[in-house]
Amino acid sequence: MAMQAAEIKALIEAALPDAKVVIEDLAGDGDHYAANVVSETFRGISRVKQHQIVYAALRGRVGGELHALALQTSTPE
């Protein structure tokens, strides 16, 4: 069963309460999403660590319920 964009957004926001999260369904199939996550939490840490934080928020669903996630992370300007 595919994940809904709202569920992805809610999981990320639960782990990063200050985050601004935008989710886009890339293929219209509920399996391929792009996420843009902006959070102060990311300040001073590597891009790899930023992505690990987001993937951890998704609780192991990437590669299962969520087939693909193109992830972009940044800090607020």
PyMOL commands that place a pseudoatom at each C-alpha (Angstrom):
pseudoatom trace, name=CA, resn=MET, resi=1, chain=A, elem=C, hetatm=0, pos=[0.000, 0.000, 0.000]
pseudoatom trace, name=CA, resn=ALA, resi=2, chain=A, elem=C, hetatm=0, pos=[1.389, 3.382, -1.020]
pseudoatom trace, name=CA, resn=MET, resi=3, chain=A, elem=C, hetatm=0, pos=[1.867, 6.275, 1.381]
pseudoatom trace, name=CA, resn=GLN, resi=4, chain=A, elem=C, hetatm=0, pos=[-0.089, 9.498, 1.082]
pseudoatom trace, name=CA, resn=ALA, resi=5, chain=A, elem=C, hetatm=0, pos=[1.744, 12.829, 0.831]
pseudoatom trace, name=CA, resn=ALA, resi=6, chain=A, elem=C, hetatm=0, pos=[-0.013, 14.045, 3.993]
pseudoatom trace, name=CA, resn=GLU, resi=7, chain=A, elem=C, hetatm=0, pos=[1.328, 11.070, 5.961]
pseudoatom trace, name=CA, resn=ILE, resi=8, chain=A, elem=C, hetatm=0, pos=[4.894, 11.714, 4.784]
pseudoatom trace, name=CA, resn=LYS, resi=9, chain=A, elem=C, hetatm=0, pos=[4.571, 15.382, 5.727]
pseudoatom trace, name=CA, resn=ALA, resi=10, chain=A, elem=C, hetatm=0, pos=[3.108, 14.554, 9.150]
pseudoatom trace, name=CA, resn=LEU, resi=11, chain=A, elem=C, hetatm=0, pos=[5.899, 12.100, 9.999]
pseudoatom trace, name=CA, resn=ILE, resi=12, chain=A, elem=C, hetatm=0, pos=[8.601, 14.607, 9.071]
pseudoatom trace, name=CA, resn=GLU, resi=13, chain=A, elem=C, hetatm=0, pos=[6.901, 17.439, 10.958]
pseudoatom trace, name=CA, resn=ALA, resi=14, chain=A, elem=C, hetatm=0, pos=[6.512, 15.227, 14.047]
pseudoatom trace, name=CA, resn=ALA, resi=15, chain=A, elem=C, hetatm=0, pos=[10.275, 14.631, 14.096]
pseudoatom trace, name=CA, resn=LEU, resi=16, chain=A, elem=C, hetatm=0, pos=[11.179, 18.213, 13.128]
pseudoatom trace, name=CA, resn=PRO, resi=17, chain=A, elem=C, hetatm=0, pos=[8.465, 20.478, 14.591]
pseudoatom trace, name=CA, resn=ASP, resi=18, chain=A, elem=C, hetatm=0, pos=[10.020, 23.669, 13.184]
pseudoatom trace, name=CA, resn=ALA, resi=19, chain=A, elem=C, hetatm=0, pos=[10.276, 22.265, 9.644]
pseudoatom trace, name=CA, resn=LYS, resi=20, chain=A, elem=C, hetatm=0, pos=[8.630, 23.665, 6.582]
pseudoatom trace, name=CA, resn=VAL, resi=21, chain=A, elem=C, hetatm=0, pos=[7.828, 20.597, 4.481]
pseudoatom trace, name=CA, resn=VAL, resi=22, chain=A, elem=C, hetatm=0, pos=[6.615, 20.488, 0.882]
pseudoatom trace, name=CA, resn=ILE, resi=23, chain=A, elem=C, hetatm=0, pos=[5.782, 17.102, -0.636]
pseudoatom trace, name=CA, resn=GLU, resi=24, chain=A, elem=C, hetatm=0, pos=[5.221, 16.533, -4.349]
pseudoatom trace, name=CA, resn=ASP, resi=25, chain=A, elem=C, hetatm=0, pos=[3.914, 13.320, -5.935]
pseudoatom trace, name=CA, resn=LEU, resi=26, chain=A, elem=C, hetatm=0, pos=[6.267, 13.014, -8.909]
pseudoatom trace, name=CA, resn=ALA, resi=27, chain=A, elem=C, hetatm=0, pos=[4.491, 10.287, -10.856]
pseudoatom trace, name=CA, resn=GLY, resi=28, chain=A, elem=C, hetatm=0, pos=[0.923, 10.528, -9.565]
pseudoatom trace, name=CA, resn=ASP, resi=29, chain=A, elem=C, hetatm=0, pos=[1.185, 6.950, -8.315]
pseudoatom trace, name=CA, resn=GLY, resi=30, chain=A, elem=C, hetatm=0, pos=[1.672, 7.497, -4.580]
pseudoatom trace, name=CA, resn=ASP, resi=31, chain=A, elem=C, hetatm=0, pos=[5.067, 5.768, -4.764]
pseudoatom trace, name=CA, resn=HIS, resi=32, chain=A, elem=C, hetatm=0, pos=[7.457, 8.432, -6.074]
pseudoatom trace, name=CA, resn=TYR, resi=33, chain=A, elem=C, hetatm=0, pos=[7.709, 11.654, -4.111]
pseudoatom trace, name=CA, resn=ALA, resi=34, chain=A, elem=C, hetatm=0, pos=[9.939, 14.686, -3.797]
pseudoatom trace, name=CA, resn=ALA, resi=35, chain=A, elem=C, hetatm=0, pos=[10.315, 16.336, -0.396]
pseudoatom trace, name=CA, resn=ASN, resi=36, chain=A, elem=C, hetatm=0, pos=[11.744, 19.757, 0.346]
pseudoatom trace, name=CA, resn=VAL, resi=37, chain=A, elem=C, hetatm=0, pos=[12.462, 20.099, 4.063]
pseudoatom trace, name=CA, resn=VAL, resi=38, chain=A, elem=C, hetatm=0, pos=[13.696, 23.353, 5.619]
pseudoatom trace, name=CA, resn=SER, resi=39, chain=A, elem=C, hetatm=0, pos=[14.648, 23.227, 9.303]
pseudoatom trace, name=CA, resn=GLU, resi=40, chain=A, elem=C, hetatm=0, pos=[16.913, 25.048, 11.728]
pseudoatom trace, name=CA, resn=THR, resi=41, chain=A, elem=C, hetatm=0, pos=[17.852, 21.578, 13.027]
pseudoatom trace, name=CA, resn=PHE, resi=42, chain=A, elem=C, hetatm=0, pos=[20.000, 21.125, 9.922]
pseudoatom trace, name=CA, resn=ARG, resi=43, chain=A, elem=C, hetatm=0, pos=[22.251, 24.101, 10.642]
pseudoatom trace, name=CA, resn=GLY, resi=44, chain=A, elem=C, hetatm=0, pos=[25.902, 23.076, 10.951]
pseudoatom trace, name=CA, resn=ILE, resi=45, chain=A, elem=C, hetatm=0, pos=[25.449, 19.416, 10.056]
pseudoatom trace, name=CA, resn=SER, resi=46, chain=A, elem=C, hetatm=0, pos=[26.341, 17.608, 6.852]
pseudoatom trace, name=CA, resn=ARG, resi=47, chain=A, elem=C, hetatm=0, pos=[23.840, 16.995, 4.060]
pseudoatom trace, name=CA, resn=VAL, resi=48, chain=A, elem=C, hetatm=0, pos=[24.193, 13.254, 4.684]
pseudoatom trace, name=CA, resn=LYS, resi=49, chain=A, elem=C, hetatm=0, pos=[23.228, 13.684, 8.356]
pseudoatom trace, name=CA, resn=GLN, resi=50, chain=A, elem=C, hetatm=0, pos=[20.316, 15.941, 7.361]
pseudoatom trace, name=CA, resn=HIS, resi=51, chain=A, elem=C, hetatm=0, pos=[18.981, 13.245, 5.060]
pseudoatom trace, name=CA, resn=GLN, resi=52, chain=A, elem=C, hetatm=0, pos=[19.491, 10.582, 7.732]
pseudoatom trace, name=CA, resn=ILE, resi=53, chain=A, elem=C, hetatm=0, pos=[17.331, 12.635, 10.115]
pseudoatom trace, name=CA, resn=VAL, resi=54, chain=A, elem=C, hetatm=0, pos=[14.518, 12.811, 7.559]
pseudoatom trace, name=CA, resn=TYR, resi=55, chain=A, elem=C, hetatm=0, pos=[14.773, 9.109, 6.682]
pseudoatom trace, name=CA, resn=ALA, resi=56, chain=A, elem=C, hetatm=0, pos=[14.667, 8.235, 10.396]
pseudoatom trace, name=CA, resn=ALA, resi=57, chain=A, elem=C, hetatm=0, pos=[11.474, 10.294, 10.710]
pseudoatom trace, name=CA, resn=LEU, resi=58, chain=A, elem=C, hetatm=0, pos=[9.896, 8.078, 8.046]
pseudoatom trace, name=CA, resn=ARG, resi=59, chain=A, elem=C, hetatm=0, pos=[10.443, 5.049, 10.299]
pseudoatom trace, name=CA, resn=GLY, resi=60, chain=A, elem=C, hetatm=0, pos=[11.786, 2.582, 7.763]
pseudoatom trace, name=CA, resn=ARG, resi=61, chain=A, elem=C, hetatm=0, pos=[9.079, 3.136, 5.160]
pseudoatom trace, name=CA, resn=VAL, resi=62, chain=A, elem=C, hetatm=0, pos=[11.461, 4.262, 2.391]
pseudoatom trace, name=CA, resn=GLY, resi=63, chain=A, elem=C, hetatm=0, pos=[11.962, 1.326, 0.049]
pseudoatom trace, name=CA, resn=GLY, resi=64, chain=A, elem=C, hetatm=0, pos=[8.750, -0.303, 1.279]
pseudoatom trace, name=CA, resn=GLU, resi=65, chain=A, elem=C, hetatm=0, pos=[5.499, 1.650, 1.427]
pseudoatom trace, name=CA, resn=LEU, resi=66, chain=A, elem=C, hetatm=0, pos=[7.381, 4.623, 0.024]
pseudoatom trace, name=CA, resn=HIS, resi=67, chain=A, elem=C, hetatm=0, pos=[9.182, 3.399, -3.071]
pseudoatom trace, name=CA, resn=ALA, resi=68, chain=A, elem=C, hetatm=0, pos=[11.239, 6.518, -3.862]
pseudoatom trace, name=CA, resn=LEU, resi=69, chain=A, elem=C, hetatm=0, pos=[11.877, 9.883, -2.230]
pseudoatom trace, name=CA, resn=ALA, resi=70, chain=A, elem=C, hetatm=0, pos=[13.890, 12.653, -3.890]
pseudoatom trace, name=CA, resn=LEU, resi=71, chain=A, elem=C, hetatm=0, pos=[14.998, 14.628, -0.862]
pseudoatom trace, name=CA, resn=GLN, resi=72, chain=A, elem=C, hetatm=0, pos=[16.176, 18.218, -0.647]
pseudoatom trace, name=CA, resn=THR, resi=73, chain=A, elem=C, hetatm=0, pos=[17.101, 19.672, 2.760]
pseudoatom trace, name=CA, resn=SER, resi=74, chain=A, elem=C, hetatm=0, pos=[18.226, 23.140, 3.824]
pseudoatom trace, name=CA, resn=THR, resi=75, chain=A, elem=C, hetatm=0, pos=[18.267, 25.644, 6.671]
pseudoatom trace, name=CA, resn=PRO, resi=76, chain=A, elem=C, hetatm=0, pos=[16.074, 28.756, 6.788]
pseudoatom trace, name=CA, resn=GLU, resi=77, chain=A, elem=C, hetatm=0, pos=[17.603, 31.811, 5.157]
for i in range(1, 77): cmd.bond("trace and resi %d" % i, "trace and resi %d" % (i + 1))
show_as sticks, trace
zoom trace
